[in-house]
């Protein structure tokens, strides 16, 4: 190879930094996996059980049965099935690969958003050493998958490449995978779609230079929708066939809505001093009560139970509007909490808890500085990042909320922190933003 074909040193150095951060992130995750091997065997959310049903030829069924289910979204159980649910090695490798891909996507997104090398490095480093992602990455849960999917969605939505139908289709497929991993991505997609439509309308009323015609933009949008439908339609059709209802999301939403909105939760946690967790006897009594109510009402089946739970939660909210607002504030605080509470916190040394709290506080302050920069400089290409944070915060202000559920927004809040340490960021106005992919 000639010397002229070698990448310049100025390009090699940043990627050496990225490689070092990836290795550091993988190392700490591997250390936790080796230290707590039992975590990967705990099937708290029944993903392993469903994956085993798939492997055993019983299809996407409730664990230990042949009863079709839509209680959990399908993507993660299918990945577990492919990696071998009977052996934890496969899912350990899966989580490590997803973590490496997430860190790479965060770095590349930062470069596209014109962050400095320091900014890209900080954003990637924060995600690499995020205690939440490290700890829950040792469990068969969706946090690792969702953080990776969010990072790649941001990479697509901030891409400066020439837009066309193909790029729109790829973006749509990627978003389809997101909603098949966690239905709470849907509001982000809706808001991003409305934003894209608004940009199209704005561009037609302005005299701006663009390499995409108005008709071309709508073709890109149609291609993106086609990508989403390609991913989601098989899930809907499958549910229609086996459950006799074309379920788009899951049958889990009603439970999570009622879990976050009931008298016991409000009394035992929302109205108690901060840090009090609704658990133990109070939670068990509530569970036994609603199960008895369900039986008394003659409600049977997964779908009817989901609808019944949703209806009960909405009735409770309408009857308790002020407590509901207080609970919304509580759930937002839980979503953005700076340190673990409840059973997990009791297993962590106080010094480590303090360090986690300080670390998240510094991170949130940096993210706030980045947010202020976006508002002052009108950095339009950051809108997808802001919509990600906003949509998940709003969803979990109403539905069940805790620190673990913010894993999908980690790439976004890490990038905001990276912006805070980036000097003289080039202002990207609306004329440039209108040429981005949907």
PEQUI-V597874 format. One record per helix or strand. SS is the DSSP state (2 for helix, 1 for strand). FROM is the first residue (numbers start at 0). TO is the last residue. If there is no record, write none. Layout:
BEGIN
<<SS FROM TO> <SS FROM TO>>
END
This chain:
BEGIN
<<2 2 4> <2 8 34> <2 36 40> <2 46 54> <1 60 60> <1 67 67> <2 73 82> <2 87 111> <2 116 127> <2 130 135> <2 142 156> <2 164 180> <2 182 203> <2 213 242> <2 252 259> <2 262 269> <2 279 295> <2 301 318> <2 320 334> <2 342 345> <2 349 376> <2 379 397> <2 402 419> <2 429 432>>
END
